[in-house]
Amino acid sequence: MVDVVVIGSGIMGAAAARELSKYNLDIIVLEKEHDVSNGTTKANSAIIHAGYDAQNGTLMAKYNALGNAMFDDLCKEIDAPFKRCGSFVLAFSEEEREHLKVLYNRGIKNGIPGIEILEGAEVLKREPNINKEVVAALYAPTAGVIGPWEFTIKLLENAAENGVDVQTDSKVLDIKKLENGYLVKLEDREILTKTVINASGVFADELNAMVSKDQFKIIPRKGEYFLLDKVQGTLTNSVIFQCPTALGKGVLVAQTIHGNLITGPTALDIDDKEDVANTVIEMDAIKKQSVKSIPEINFRDNIRNFAGLRAESDRGDFIIGEASDAEGFFNIAGTKSPGLSSAPAIALEIASQVLNRLGNVTKKEIFKQNRPQIHFMELAPEEKAKIIAEDPRYGRIICRCENITEGEIVDVIHRMVGAKTVDGIKKRCRPGSGRCQGGFCGPRVQEILARELGKKLDEIVLDKKGAYILTGKTK
């Protein structure tokens, strides 16, 4: 019997597993997909929110404020990209200015540092490409941008370095409450565990219902996005919001952590928990709304469209903690935005509750750090020369858009929780993330994966099992 089974390898499961890996525990992370960080964590705005939006007294407000402050140190510890760039909420009328005051007062109550309301002239001085009709804006200096899947993968790497067993292709079919724990049933095996952490995103309600009568409902809220080339990324250095609506924070425009421009999301409640398709109607809506913030956006430089699902609960707040009638079963559910921003603080809370339930748990004397990951193009010339002398693969550029070398690709294949798909490589070191979206480097990445994993070329998939790229030779 293991101590903890974490179900889900998105940001919530990763953060909880990493926090618990500091203790002498036997921990398994189960992920139904072929790779980690493939659900909501893979497709979101990548914003670390300041924390003025959530209603005072909610779990969203509490954990957003606490979590935001943790990102600088945590990202340094695990070697994940993060930048505090600040955010603006724009008002284009005196009526909207009144709403800025509501957000400001809420932020003060939530304990958010540095927020202020700026007049339009000052906003344009700081962000000159913003619509000249801006009347005022709420500025929050602690907002930031992050690489969400890189952050999650590095958390899982660190957890694995400290003994956590991360198992992909492991869909949970059922959970049975036992006298002293739980029996987790998978397609091909069963796992006995003392405790369970349910971090399964939009499926969290279904897993909770397997063991608890205290049920909730998760409504998938689909958000669609444009990702534009880096030539558009210079239009802003901050995160630009418009005044929010009942469905969320509205369409944002932001420079990503890697210098692209992202705009979206839409907000549409749907029934299908697997529907991440883009639609013409929603994409047109993004275009129309985003140019209200920055009129000069040129959507001809779009390189990628995508959609993600946020886990909207019928309780209107995060659902964090032990189920009232299922001792040892812990939910992290309904963590829509600001879920990503809140994840480090939620992980601390859940870890504390699990440790309290298990009792008599000791902390590890030695907690291992992640093995450093080389980002070749960020190095000084003498460092590059030294690395190439040691491993010539770092001297071979595979992805010309992002300047990613063969050495970097090989490294992320063989790291803890390493890549085994083309998109898995993309998430870890970015080949295929540039203007051509893998049009040139994709076949070479596929060849490197096949070589390093000892597989045939047609066994390498894009991301999910069955997402084949090649079916066989034609000649």
Disulfide bonds with the S-S distance in Angstrom:
none
